[in-house]
Amino acid sequence: MSVRSLAYLIVEATDLARWRSFGSDVLGMQDVAAEGDVLRFRIDDRPFRLQVEHGPRDRVTAIGLEIPTMVAFEETLNRLEAGGHAVTRADPADAAARHVRGLARCADPAGNHLELIWGHMVAGTPFVSPTGVSRFVTGEGGMGHVVLPTNRYAETCAFYCDLLGFGTSDEMRVQFPGGPEAGLGLMFLHAEGPRHHTVAVGEFPAPTGLIHAMVEVATIDEVGLALDRATAAGYHISATIGRHTNDRMISFYVRSPSGFDIEYGCDGWRCDDWSRFTPTFTIKEDLWGHHWDFGGALA
């Protein structure tokens, strides 16, 4: 495998004040010192896991994927270039701004912008949540997972598996009134780390460039407290609390200030040996709960 985990998200936002409140007061992330038109949020020992930059649009501008070694990093870039994908290697100053030793940029077949990194730095000070979250579950599993949109489903799945070293964990076909008889594809892909999926790709439109991102906390009480904070602050709850069938995550979904959803969960299933894992096909998304409401204006 090449990619180990999700390293970070880079977001463009029209309203930094709204994001500062959402990230800190609702999600319980640590707001580290802003630099001009940039916010950074910590959830563990990394200098940041979520960076929000002021701009004219609300969207995700980059998905950071971590590769564990310089050798694997270079091999991955060479494989991408041999496969006909443009790769831009960042200079040392650009990499240092991301607090990594190596950084390169590329796009998947659907146009989702990726940043491949290796050699992360540590903050050197403890993570302290402003809302009392005991810890976010990261480590070898990274920041969490992302679900990305694609209008080139088979090609995008092949890109992540054949070139970035992901493996298939699960697939769903999502049915909806008036949709295609076969449903829309949703493929869950695992990296080298233990999470059931680090990236998923779905045949759904997402003007923000992201369907949702997931972060995980240690207990169901912390999930419930975050749900209370989101509701009290007036944010749109896209899905009530529930447990997924495939990764067993207990979570709810809240609409972020930039229009994509944040899945906030706990108790996700983790794999200790991918060589012994058999991919699944899920026909029922949830064991219970997760009643969806895709409407709602930004809070």
Secondary structure as UniProt FT lines:
FT   STRAND          5..13
FT   HELIX           16..21
FT   HELIX           22..26
FT   STRAND          30..32
FT   STRAND          38..42
FT   STRAND          50..54
FT   STRAND          59..66
FT   HELIX           70..82
FT   TURN            83..84
FT   STRAND          88..89
FT   HELIX           92..97
FT   TURN            98..99
FT   STRAND          100..107
FT   TURN            109..110
FT   STRAND          113..120
FT   TURN            130..131
FT   HELIX           139..141
FT   STRAND          145..149
FT   HELIX           153..158
FT   HELIX           159..163
FT   STRAND          167..174
FT   TURN            177..178
FT   TURN            181..182
FT   STRAND          184..190
FT   STRAND          199..202
FT   TURN            207..208
FT   STRAND          212..217
FT   HELIX           220..232
FT   TURN            233..234
FT   STRAND          237..244
FT   STRAND          250..255
FT   TURN            257..258
FT   STRAND          261..266
FT   HELIX           274..276
FT   STRAND          280..281
FT   STRAND          286..289
//
